[in-house]
Amino acid sequence: MLVLSRKTQEAVVVGGADGCAHLLKVTGLEINGGNVRLGFEAAKEVPVHRWEVWERLRAASGRLDSPLGGPAAPVG
């Protein structure tokens, strides 16, 4: 896992190396106590889900693999 610190209005880009378009841009919008608001920018064809929603979608489709490599964590 890569852990980065960002201030409000600073962003992280996923993908985009070697002249390729970035897949996802994540910007820290607001920090309020223990809550952090994030903004996600991606092409329409790139699905973006909260982890718990992605897990439900994956379980409903019968897929047990994880996009992060190796077996996925158990759902539940």
C-alpha positions in Angstrom: 0.0 0.0 0.0 1.3 3.4 -0.9 0.5 6.1 1.7 0.6 9.7 0.7 0.0 12.9 2.6 -1.9 15.7 0.7 -3.2 19.1 1.8 -6.5 20.5 0.7 -6.7 21.0 -3.1 -3.6 18.8 -3.7 -4.2 15.7 -5.9 -2.9 12.3 -6.7 -3.0 10.8 -10.2 -3.3 7.1 -10.9 -1.8 6.0 -14.2 -0.6 8.4 -16.9 3.0 7.3 -17.1 4.9 7.2 -20.5 2.5 9.6 -22.2 -0.7 7.7 -21.4 -3.8 9.5 -20.1 -4.3 9.2 -16.3 -7.0 6.8 -15.2 -8.0 8.5 -12.0 -7.3 11.9 -10.3 -8.1 12.1 -6.6 -8.1 15.5 -4.9 -8.4 16.3 -1.2 -11.3 18.7 -1.0 -11.9 19.3 2.7 -10.5 18.1 6.1 -12.9 18.5 9.0 -12.0 16.7 12.2 -11.9 13.0 11.5 -13.5 13.3 8.1 -11.8 13.8 4.7 -13.8 14.7 1.6 -12.2 13.5 -1.6 -13.0 14.4 -5.2 -12.6 11.7 -8.0 -12.1 12.5 -11.7 -12.2 9.6 -14.2 -13.4 9.0 -17.7 -17.1 7.9 -17.8 -16.1 4.3 -18.7 -13.9 3.9 -15.5 -16.2 2.7 -12.7 -15.5 4.3 -9.3 -17.1 2.7 -6.2 -16.6 2.8 -2.5 -14.8 -0.4 -1.4 -17.9 -1.9 0.4 -20.0 -1.4 -2.8 -17.3 -2.9 -4.9 -17.2 -5.9 -2.6 -20.9 -6.4 -3.0 -20.8 -6.1 -6.7 -17.9 -8.6 -6.9 -19.7 -11.1 -4.6 -22.9 -10.8 -6.7 -20.9 -11.6 -9.9 -19.3 -14.6 -8.3 -15.7 -13.2 -8.6 -13.4 -14.0 -5.7 -10.2 -12.4 -7.0 -9.0 -9.0 -6.0 -7.8 -6.3 -8.4 -5.0 -5.6 -6.0 -3.5 -9.1 -6.5 -4.0 -12.3 -4.6 -7.2 -13.5 -3.0 -9.7 -10.9 -1.9 -10.5 -10.2 1.7 -13.7 -12.1 2.9 -16.9 -10.2 2.5 -19.0 -9.8 5.6 
